[in-house]
Amino acid sequence: MESISIGIIKEGKVPIDHRVPLKPSQVKDILERYHNVQIKCQRSDIRCYTDSEYAAAGAIMVDDVSDCEIILGVKEVPIDMLSEGKTHFFFSHTIKKQEYNRELLQEVLKKNIRLIDWECLTNKDGQRLIAFGRYAGIVGAYNGLLTFGKRYNLFHLRPAHECFDLDDMKTEYPKVKLPPIKIAMTGGGRVSKGAMEVLNGMGIRKVSPAEFISEYFKEPVYTQLNTRDYNQKIGGGDFDRDEFYTDPHHYESSFLQYARKADILIAGAFWDPKAPVLFDRLDVVKPDFKIRVVADITCDIEGSIPSTKKSSTIDDPIYDYNPSNNRVESAFADEGNITVMAVDNLPCELPRNASEDFGKEFLSHILPNLIGADTDEIIKRASITEKGELTEGYAYLQDYVNGH
C-alpha cells in the first residue's frame, strides 16, 4: 500500500488564528486507522492545542512540512509558505474573485500547487461537507446578546474568546436577563442552527413568523426567517424558491414587517448580490423601524444590511451605525444609532470546539475520498488548480488571475 504523508501547517495569516484542521486525538485516530499514513505537524506556539499534545498523539513534529504530499491549514497560506508541487487545503477566499487574494492564486498556479478549497468540498447535491458555520452561529448569537446587554446596561457577559470552550461559555447564560424583546434571525443552515443552540440554551422561546408580527409576549422570543418569509414577488404571486435563487430580480424585500417588531437582528443567511437587500438606510430612519442591535454573522460589507459598513475584530467587536449620515461611530454613541457586531472570524473565539467539529467532518467525509477512490468526485470538484492551471470548474477565474 502506497504511503501518504500529511502535514499540518502552522497558521501564518495575521491576525492570528488559533484553529486547527485536526485536533491531536483525531491525528491519533487517523494513524491507528490508516497504517500507510504519516502525519507531520509544523511546530507552532499559536494553536489551541500544544505541540506536546500532537507529539503524544503520534505526529512527527517538524519545523517545515514542505516535504509532505498533502498540507492542511485553515486560513490562507502566506505566499512564502506555499510548497511547490504539493496539494494544499485551506480557505483561499478566491472563488468570488476577491481582489486581496489575486496574488495568492497567481502564486499557487506558478508553483504548480493543487489547491483544494474547504469551501468547495460538497456532495453531489452541492451541499457543503465541511465548515465552521455552526460555531459562527453560536458565537454570533452569543455576541448579539452580549451587545444588547451592554447597550442597555442589563447584564455583562464574558466575551466568548475569554472562555476556555463552549461548556465554559454556557456558564454565562444564566446572567442573561431580558425584558420581553423580540429577536429576528435569518437563515436555515449551519449558522442559524448554531445561533438557535444559544437562544434555546438561554431559554428564549421560539415563535412562528406570523406570531412574531401579530402577537404580544410577556417574555423574550425569537423567530427564524427563511427566504420566503422576507421576500415577495413584485406585483404579487406565490414565492417560487427555485425562481428566486435563479433570478431574484422578480422579487423585493418584505423584511420591514419584522423590522417594525424586532429589537435584535441576528443575520445568518447567505446573500447573493443579485437578490434584494433586507432594508436600506432610508428604512432605518423611519420612526417605526425598531431594530437597534444587529449581529451580522454573514458580515457582508455594504451588502444586504446597510449598517454593516465594515467588519469588526474579536478585540474590538462592536461599533455604531448612524443612519442619519450613513457613517460608523464609536459603540453606544447615540440612542438613535444601530449597534453592530460584525466580527468576520467568529469561530476563532471558540477554537477548540470549532476545530473538533471541523476535524470530525474531515475524517467522515473528506479523508476517505482523499486517500482512497474519489468515487463521488468530492476532491475533484473542490480542486481549484492542478498542474499549474485552473481546473475546468474554475476556469471562470482566468480573467481574475490575469488581473482584469
N, C-alpha and C positions, 0 to 999 in steps of 0.2 A: 504494500500500500504506500502510495506516494506521500512523503512527509510535507506538512504545510506549516509555515512559520507566520504567526500573527503578532503584530506589535501594537502596544497601546502607547500612543504618543503623549508627551507632556503638552498640555494645552498652552498655546503660545500667544493667543489673542489677548489684547488689553481692551477693556477691563478684564481682570482675571475671572476665569470660570472654574469653579470647583468640581463640576460634574465629571463623570467618567462614563465611557460606554459599557464597561463591565466592572462590577464590584468584585472584590477578592474571592468570595465564595462561589461566584459564577465562573471565575477563572478555574478554580479547583474542579468544578463540575465539568467543564469542557475537557480538561486534561484527563479526568477519570473516564469520560465517555468516549473520547476520540484519542486513541493512543498514537495516532500519526500526527497530532497537532502539537506544536511547540508555541508557547506564549512568552514573549519578551515584553518587559514593561520599562519604559524610559523613566528614570528616576525623576521625582517631582516633589516639591515642597508645597504645592498648592492644592493637591487633590483632597477631596473629602475623606479619602482612605489613605493610610500611610504606606510608604514603600515596604515597611516590615510586614504589613498585612498581606501585600501581594507576594512577597517572598515566601511567607508561610503557606500561601495557597499553591505554591509551585511555580510561580512566574520567575523567569530569569531576569534579574534586574540589570539594566544596561544604561549607558549614557546616550546611546544612539540606536534607533530602531530602523535605520535606513536599509539594513540588510534583510528585513522581513518582506515577504511577498505581499502581505496584506497589512495595512496600517490603519488602526481605528482611532478616531478622535471625535470630538463633539463639535466645537466651533471651527470656523475657517482656519486652515493651517497657514501660518505666515509663509510667505514665498520662500524665504531662506531655509525653511524646514521641510519643504516638499522633497520627496525622494524619487529620483528619476527612474522611470520604467516600472514603478510599483503600482499597486492598487490602493488608493486612499479612500476611506469612508469619512465624510464629515458633512455638516450642513454648509453648503457652499454659498447659498444666497446669490445664485447667478441665474436661475431659471426664469426669473422675471426681468432679466436684463438690468440687474441692479448696477448702477454706474460705478459705485465704490468698489466692486469686486471684478471689474473687467480685467484688470492686470493679473489678478489671481487666475482667472480662467485662461488667459493667454499663456501664462507660465505653465499651467497644467498641460496644455497642448504641446508647448515647446519641450517639455520634459517627458513626453510620451507616457503620461500617467493615466491610468484608468480611474476616473473619478466617479465614485458611486455616492450619490446624494441621499442621505437618510430620508429626506422629504419625499423622494421619488419612489421609495420602496412600497409598492402597492400590490394588492391581489388582482385577479383578472377583472374584477368589477371596479377597479380604480380606487378602492378603499385603502387608506394608509395602514401599514402593518407595524410601524414603529414611530413613536413620537413622545414628546414631553408634554403634550396638551393637557393631560389630566392635572398635572401639577401647576401648569399655568393657571388653570381654572381654580384650583384650590387656593393658591397664594393670591390670585387676583381678587377673589371674593373676600378673602380674609382682609386684604389690604383695603378693599372698599369699605368694609365695616369699620376697620381701624380709622380710616379717614373721616367717616361720618362721626364717629365718637370724638375725634379730635376737633372737628369743625364746631360741634355744638357742646364741647366740653362735658360729654356724658360719661365717658369711660376712656381708659387708656390701656392699650394692648402692647405687649412686646412686639416689635417687628418680627416677621417670620424668620428673617436671617439671623436673629439673635436666639432663636430656638434651636435646640440640638437636632430635632427631627419633627415629623408630623405629630407624633404622640405628645411631645413636649409642647408643641403649638396648641394642641387641643386643650391643654390645661388652662389656656387663656379664655376659652369660650364662655365659662360661667361669668366672666366680667362684663359680657355684652348685655346691657340693659337698654332695650329700645322702647321708645314710645310706639304708638300704633301707626308706623310708617308703612309705605308700600315700596317694594323693590321690583323693578322690571329687569329681566335677564334675557338676552338674546342668544340664540344658538341651540343646536341639538346634538353636537358631537362631544368629543372627549373633554373639551374645555368646559362646556356647560355642565357636563356630568360631574366634573371636579368641583365646579362652583357650587352645585347643588349639595355635594357632600358637606360642604362647610355650612351652608344655610340650614340644612336639615340638622346638622350636628349642633347648631346654636339654638335649635328649637323653633326656627322660623317656619311658619305654616305656608304650604304651597296652595295656591288657588288657581282657578282657571282664568284665562284672559278675560272672559266675559264677566266673571265675578270681580276681577281686579278693577274693571272700569265702572261697574254699576253698583257695587256694594260697599258699605262702610264696615270696617272691622275694628274691634277694640284691642287688637293685638297686631304686632308686625306681621306682614305677609309678603310673599313674593310670587311672581308668576314667570313661567318660561314661555318665551315668544319664539315661534318658528317663522320662517319666511312668509308664509301665507297670512300670519297674524298681523303683519305690519306693512304689507304691500298689497295694492289693489289695482285691478285692471283699469286703465284710463277709459272713461266712457261707460264703465260698468261691465258686468260679465263675471264668470267664475274664474277663480285663480287656477292657473294651469302650471304646475310645478316645472314640468319639462320645458314649456314655453318660456317661463320666467328665466330659467337658467340658460336657455339657448339665446333668447332675445328679450332682455329685460326692458327694452325701450318702450314696450307696450304697457309698462306698469309705473305707478307712482307710490310714494310712501304714504302710509296711513298711520304712522307711528305717533302722531300728535295726540291721538286719543289716549295713549298710555302716558305720554309726557305730561299731560294735564293732571294725572293722578299719582305719578311716581315721585318719590323723594330721591331714590338712588337708581342709577342705571348701571348694570353690570353687562358690558358688551363683550360677547364671546362668539359672535357669528362671523364666519368668513364673509368678506365683502368684495364683490367684483366691481372695479371702477365703472363698468358699463351700467351697473344697477343704480336705482335711486338711492340718494343719501337718506339717512334716518330723519334728519331735520337740518335746517340751516340757521345761520346767525340771526336772521330776522324772526325766526320762530322763537328763539331763546329770549328775545326782548319783549315778547308778548306777555301781558300780565298773568295769563292763565298757564304759562309754562312753569311747571313745578320743580323739575329735577334740579338739584343743587350739588349732587356728588356724582361723578362719573368715574367708574373703574373700567378703563378701556383696556381689556386684556388683549384685544387684537392689535392695538397700538398702530392703526393705520393713520399716518401723519397726513393731515389735510384730506382725510378720507370721508367716511360716512357720518362722522361726528365732528362738527366744526370746532368744538372745544379742544380736540386733540391736535394742538399746534406743534407739539414736539414730544419726543419720548423723554421719560424721566429715568432716574437711576435708583438702584437699591438704596444708596446712601442718601439720596435726595428725591424721594418718590412722588412728592405732591407739589402741584402748582395751581394757581387760579387762572381762570379764563374770564376776561372781561368782555361780555358780548357787545357792550356799547361801542368799543373801539376795536374789537376783534384782536385783542392783544393778550399776551401772557403777563401775569403779575405774580407777586410772591403769594404763597399759600395763605389763605384766610385774610386776604387784604380788604375785602369788602363783602358785605352780606348779599349784595346783588350778583356777585360773581358765581361761576360754577367752579367747584374744586375738583381737580382732575388728578387721578392716579393713572399714569401711563408708562409703567416700567416695562421695558421691552425684553427683559430676560428673567421673567418671574420664576421659572423653575429653579434658577440658581439660588433662590432663597432657601430651598429645602433640597440641597444637592444629594444627600444620601438617599432619601426616598425616591427622588426623581430618577437617579441613576439605577436604583434597584429595579424599578418598573421597566425602564428602558432596556436594561440587560436581560430581563425575563423575555421581553418581546424579541430581542436579538436571538436568544437561544431557541425560542419556539419557532419563529417564522423565517429568520434570515440565515442563520448559520447552516442549517441542513442544506439549503439551496446554494450556499456559498462554497462549501467543501464537498458537496455531492452533486447530483444531477439537478440542474436548474430547470426542473420539469415545467413549472408554470411561468418561466422566464421572468421571475421576480428580480433577479440580479441584472439580467439583460435590460429590462425596462428602466432600471434606475441608473444605468451606466451612461453618464453624460458624454464622456470622452473615452476613446480607446485608440491606442497606436497612433497618437498624435493628431487625431481627427475627432470632430463631433460625431456622435452616433446618429443614426437615421432619425430617431425620435426627437433629437435636439438640434437638428440642422438649422432650425429657425434662429438659433443663436449666432449664426455666422456673421451677420452684419454687426451684431453687438461686439463680437470678437474683433472684427475688422475696425472697430472704432466709430461706426456710423450710428 
